[in-house]
């Protein structure tokens, strides 16, 4: 858990907010894919993506890792993918089905 806390501490305020949004959306819907209305939530960030959709503003989020629920030694990425849809200015995230999302949610909400 301390390794997770270290990774979370390194996230920017925006990255942490996006992670919280994705986790809470997953636990309320059961859907691993989320579409964040980035244009509404963070218009300045959406504008950066509009200019260069391949820019990796959320690098720490894309490399965030946690163990699998069955094996604390096996680390997997929290997100399978994170892409930007210019139409609608949405950040589309896909959570990894193998990640221990319950533990991560507990760490994020602390």
N, C-alpha and C positions, 0 to 999 in steps of 0.2 A: 504493500500500500504506500510506503514512503516514496518509492520510485514514481508512482502515479502522482503523488502530491508534488514531487519535484518537477515533473513535466507540466502539471497544471500551473504551477507558480511561474513557469517560463512563458505561458500564454499571454498574449495581449488582452486587454479588456474586451476588444471586439471578438477575438478568437474564443474567449471563455463564454461570452454571450451566445455565440453561434453554437458552441458545444452544448450549452445548457438547453437552448432552443431545440436542437436535434434530439437530445436524449429525452426531454420531456414530451416532445411530439411523438417519439417512438413509443414511449411507455403509455401514452394516452390512445394511440391509434394502432400500435403493433406493426406499423409500416416502417421498413428500414430506409426507405427513400423519403427525403424531405425537400420541399421547395421553399426556401426562405425568400421573402419579398425584400431583397437587398436594396432595391430602389427606394422602398418606403422606410426601411429600418436604418440604412446607412447610405444615403444618397451620394456622399462624397466617395465612398468605397466603390459603389456601383459605377460611378463616373470613371474611375480608374480602370475597371474591368471593361467598360464600354470602349475605351481607347485601345486597350490591349487585353482581350479575353484570356490569353494564355499566361498572363502575369500570375505569379504565385504569391499573393499577399498573405495568405494563411498557411505559410510553409510549416509552422510548428503544429498546426492542426493536422495537416496531411501526413506528418510523420509521428503523430501521437500514437503510442502503443500501450497496450494493456494485455494482461494474461488472458488465457481462455478460461472459462468457468471450471473445466475439468482438470487443468494442469497449470499450476502457478509458474512453472518454468518456461512454458511456451508463450512467447509474446507475439501478438498480431497487431496490425494497424487497426485503429478504431474506425477509420473511414476507408471503405473500399474505393470510393471515388468522390471527387468534388469538382464540379464543373459549373460554368457560368452560362446562363441563357440570356443573351442580349435582349431578345424579345421578352418583355415582362420584367427584365432586370432581376432575375432570380438566380440564387445560388442553389444548385441541386446537389445534395449530399446523399451518399449511400453509406449507411453504417454497416460494419462488418458483422455478419451473423455469428462468427466464431468468437467475437470479443465479449469479455465479461462486462456487459453494459450495466448490470445492476451495481456492481462494485464501483464502476466509474461514476454512475449517478450519485451514489452515496458520497464519494469523494468530492464531486463538484458541488453538491448541495451543502457540504460542511462549511 
